[in-house]
């Protein structure tokens, strides 16, 4: 006897696994490997979220005492997140190579395991300096197809322009845990239901609102910026005080600030300054995947001179300025930089 579907009038419940599988229809050539890779990253997010929720009780807050390749103190949860993502992906045969913001060189697939055609770059726990203060943090990832033909993946596979991305996303660990991703066909968000341990679709086909709400920048660095950035910021400040058409918000955790910008409209920017003339954010792990996401959501991302996705990295930990959000606001920032320097 068949099931009468008319008896079930509730909204369709879509798990992240179901959604990723449905997205395969946009790729007739798909083999399911990318689908499984994305699901493994979601699983890593669940495991990290579990640790985040009991960090104080588990005594894993605070620093390890080590310094990473960026010259930053390594937080205990940084290391846990980094190891979780690597261990869940090193043996699957889906990846040729990985690279993490926490390691100076690429992360090779162990010799005892097969390699695949994909490349995974990730920032395991962005904003980790905020962990001890219970501020939201996140994981950012970018996925490419390898460009080398055989053997273990190499640095060449990791140093690709953002236009080559096949998928990117982030996981926000905050009041709730959200997984946001794109494979080039829209941006979709999922909220973790801790009672069942599953990500459920909560934000389908995210589009950045046409009317911007916030601008987000660390104005404490104002005196270090170039005249163009100072004048652009003053322009936004005047909009805040005179027309009240836009407000300033800044958390200091990139994933959280970006997530708010994506959902509310506006611009997040982290300019270069006199102490960091090349910029501060990591091109491969932070700027590029977020640029890919915002473009899929109808916005833009720039380094101040052109699209982030057009830049080909020359080193694994290359830094960049970032302006990301509504297209007209990003273009306006570029105009101020071009005119005033």
C-alpha positions in Angstrom: 0.0 0.0 0.0 1.4 3.4 -1.0 1.9 6.4 1.2 -0.6 9.2 0.8 1.7 12.2 0.5 -1.3 14.5 0.8 -1.5 13.7 4.5 1.8 15.4 5.1 1.4 19.1 4.8 4.4 20.3 6.7 7.2 22.2 4.9 9.8 20.0 3.3 12.7 19.3 5.6 16.0 19.4 3.7 19.1 18.0 5.2 22.5 19.2 4.0 23.2 15.8 2.5 20.0 15.8 0.6 20.6 19.4 -0.7 24.1 18.6 -1.8 22.9 15.6 -3.7 20.2 17.6 -5.3 22.8 20.2 -6.4 24.5 17.5 -8.4 21.8 17.9 -11.1 23.6 21.0 -12.2 26.7 18.9 -13.0 25.7 16.0 -15.3 29.3 14.8 -15.3 29.3 14.6 -11.5 30.5 11.3 -9.9 29.4 12.1 -6.3 33.0 12.7 -5.1 32.5 16.5 -4.5 29.2 15.7 -2.8 30.9 13.4 -0.3 33.8 15.9 0.2 31.3 18.7 1.1 29.5 16.3 3.5 32.8 15.4 5.2 33.4 19.1 5.7 30.0 19.5 7.2 30.8 16.5 9.5 34.0 18.3 10.6 31.8 21.3 11.4 29.6 19.3 13.6 32.5 17.9 15.5 34.1 21.3 15.9 30.8 22.8 17.0 30.5 20.1 19.6 33.8 21.0 21.1 33.0 24.7 20.9 29.9 24.2 22.9 31.8 22.7 25.9 35.1 24.4 25.4 35.4 25.8 28.9 34.3 22.5 30.5 36.8 20.5 28.4 39.6 22.9 29.3 40.4 23.6 25.7 40.1 27.4 25.8 43.3 29.4 25.7 46.6 29.2 23.9 48.8 26.2 23.2 52.0 28.2 23.7 52.9 27.7 20.0 53.1 30.2 17.2 51.8 29.4 13.7 53.3 30.4 10.3 51.4 33.7 10.5 53.3 34.6 13.7 50.1 34.3 15.7 49.5 32.5 19.0 47.9 29.1 18.3 44.7 28.6 20.3 43.8 25.1 21.6 40.6 25.0 19.5 42.6 26.2 16.5 44.7 23.0 16.7 41.7 20.8 17.4 39.8 22.2 14.3 42.8 21.9 12.1 43.4 18.3 13.1 39.7 17.4 12.8 39.4 18.7 9.2 42.7 17.0 8.1 41.9 13.6 9.7 38.4 13.4 8.2 39.8 14.0 4.7 43.3 12.5 4.5 42.2 8.9 3.7 39.1 9.2 1.5 40.8 9.2 -1.9 39.0 12.4 -2.8 41.8 14.8 -2.3 45.2 15.3 -4.0 46.5 17.7 -1.4 45.3 20.0 1.3 46.6 23.3 2.7 45.8 25.0 6.0 46.3 28.5 7.3 48.0 26.9 10.3 50.8 25.2 8.3 53.7 26.7 6.4 53.7 24.1 3.6 51.0 22.0 1.9 49.5 19.1 3.7 50.2 15.9 1.7 48.0 12.9 1.6 49.7 10.1 3.5 51.5 7.6 1.2 49.3 4.7 2.4 46.1 6.4 1.1 44.9 7.0 -2.5 44.7 10.5 -3.9 41.8 12.1 -5.8 41.2 15.0 -8.1 40.3 17.7 -5.6 42.2 20.3 -3.6 41.1 21.6 -0.2 42.3 24.8 1.3 41.0 25.9 4.7 41.2 28.2 7.6 40.2 25.9 10.4 39.1 28.5 12.9 39.0 32.0 11.7 38.7 34.7 14.5 40.2 32.3 17.1 41.7 35.2 19.1 38.0 35.8 20.1 37.4 32.3 21.5 38.2 33.1 25.1 35.6 35.9 25.0 32.7 33.7 23.6 32.6 35.7 20.4 31.5 33.9 17.2 34.2 32.3 15.1 34.2 30.2 11.9 35.8 27.8 9.5 36.4 28.9 5.8 37.1 26.5 3.0 37.9 26.5 -0.8 37.8 23.5 -3.1 39.6 23.3 -6.5 40.2 20.6 -9.0 43.9 19.7 -9.2 45.9 21.0 -12.2 48.7 18.5 -12.0 48.1 15.3 -13.9 49.3 12.5 -11.5 50.9 11.6 -8.3 50.5 13.4 -5.0 49.2 17.0 -5.2 51.7 19.9 -5.1 51.9 23.6 -4.4 50.9 24.3 -8.0 47.5 22.7 -7.3 47.0 25.1 -4.4 48.0 28.3 -6.1 45.1 28.8 -8.4 43.0 31.9 -9.1 39.6 32.0 -7.5 37.9 31.7 -10.9 38.9 28.1 -10.8 37.0 27.3 -7.7 34.4 24.5 -7.8 33.1 25.1 -4.3 33.6 27.3 -1.3 31.9 27.9 2.0 32.1 28.7 5.7 30.8 27.5 9.0 29.8 30.0 11.7 30.0 28.8 15.3 27.9 31.3 17.3 24.5 31.4 19.0 23.7 28.7 16.4 26.0 26.9 14.0 25.5 27.6 10.3 27.0 26.0 7.3 26.9 28.2 4.1 28.2 26.9 0.8 28.1 27.3 -3.0 29.1 25.1 -5.9 28.5 27.9 -8.4 24.7 27.7 -8.4 23.6 30.0 -5.7 24.5 30.3 -2.0 22.7 28.1 0.6 22.7 28.2 4.3 22.0 25.4 6.9 21.5 25.6 10.6 22.6 22.8 12.9 19.8 21.3 14.9 21.7 20.0 18.0 18.8 17.8 19.0 19.3 15.6 16.0 22.8 16.5 15.1 22.0 17.5 11.5 22.3 20.6 9.4 18.9 21.6 8.0 18.2 24.1 5.2 17.3 27.4 6.7 18.5 30.0 4.1 17.9 28.9 0.5 19.4 30.8 -2.4 20.8 33.6 -0.4 21.0 37.0 -2.2 22.7 40.0 -0.7 19.9 42.6 -0.2 19.9 45.5 -2.8 19.6 48.1 -0.1 22.7 48.0 2.2 22.3 48.2 5.9 25.8 48.2 7.5 29.4 49.0 6.8 31.9 47.0 8.8 35.6 48.0 9.3 38.0 48.4 12.2 38.1 52.2 12.5 40.8 52.0 15.1 43.3 51.7 12.2 42.0 54.9 10.5 45.2 56.8 10.9 47.2 54.0 9.2 45.1 54.0 6.0 45.7 55.7 2.7 43.9 59.0 1.9 41.4 57.2 -0.3 40.3 54.7 2.4 40.1 57.5 4.9 37.9 59.6 2.6 35.7 56.6 1.8 35.2 55.8 5.5 34.4 59.5 6.2 31.8 59.3 3.4 30.2 56.3 5.1 30.3 58.0 8.5 28.5 61.0 7.0 25.8 58.6 5.7 25.5 57.2 9.2 25.2 60.6 11.0 23.3 62.6 8.4 20.9 60.4 6.5 21.0 57.4 8.8 20.7 55.2 5.8 23.5 52.9 6.9 25.0 52.0 10.3 28.4 50.8 11.4 28.8 47.3 12.8 32.1 45.5 13.5 32.7 42.3 15.5 36.4 41.6 14.6 35.7 38.0 13.5 35.9 37.9 9.7 33.3 35.0 9.2 30.8 36.7 11.5 31.2 40.2 9.9 31.0 38.7 6.5 27.9 36.6 7.4 26.1 39.7 8.6 27.1 41.6 5.4 25.8 38.7 3.2 22.5 38.6 5.0 21.8 42.3 5.6 23.6 44.1 2.8 26.5 46.6 3.0 30.2 46.3 2.9 33.0 44.7 4.9 36.5 45.9 4.3 39.9 45.3 5.7 42.3 47.7 3.9 46.0 47.6 3.5 47.7 50.1 5.8 51.2 51.5 6.5 52.1 48.5 8.7 50.7 45.9 6.2 51.0 47.4 2.7 50.0 44.1 1.1 47.0 43.7 3.3 46.3 41.5 6.3 43.8 38.8 5.3 45.0 35.6 3.6 44.2 35.5 0.0 43.8 31.8 -0.5 42.1 30.9 2.8 39.9 33.9 3.5 39.6 36.5 0.7 39.1 34.1 -2.3 36.4 31.8 -0.8 34.4 34.7 0.6 34.7 36.5 -2.8 33.4 33.4 -4.6 30.4 33.2 -2.2 29.5 36.9 -2.4 29.6 36.9 -6.2 27.3 33.9 -6.2 25.0 35.9 -4.0 24.9 38.9 -6.3 27.6 41.0 -4.7 31.3 41.8 -5.4 34.7 41.5 -3.8 37.8 43.5 -4.6 41.4 44.1 -3.3 40.8 47.8 -4.0 42.0 47.6 -7.6 40.1 44.8 -9.1 38.2 41.5 -8.5 39.8 39.2 -5.9 38.9 36.2 -8.0 41.1 37.3 -10.8 44.2 37.3 -8.7 46.6 34.3 -9.0 48.4 33.6 -5.7 52.1 33.4 -5.8 52.6 32.0 -2.4 50.5 29.9 0.0 50.1 32.5 2.7 49.9 35.6 0.5 48.0 38.4 2.0 45.5 40.8 0.5 43.2 43.7 1.2 39.5 42.9 1.0 36.4 44.9 0.1 33.3 42.7 -0.1 29.6 43.3 -0.2 27.1 45.2 -2.4 28.6 45.8 -5.8 27.9 49.5 -5.9 29.6 50.0 -2.5 32.7 47.9 -3.5 33.0 49.9 -6.8 32.7 53.1 -4.8 35.6 52.1 -2.6 37.7 51.3 -5.7 36.8 54.8 -7.0 38.0 56.5 -3.8 41.3 54.5 -3.9 41.8 55.3 -7.6 41.1 59.1 -7.2 42.8 59.8 -3.8 45.3 56.9 -3.5 
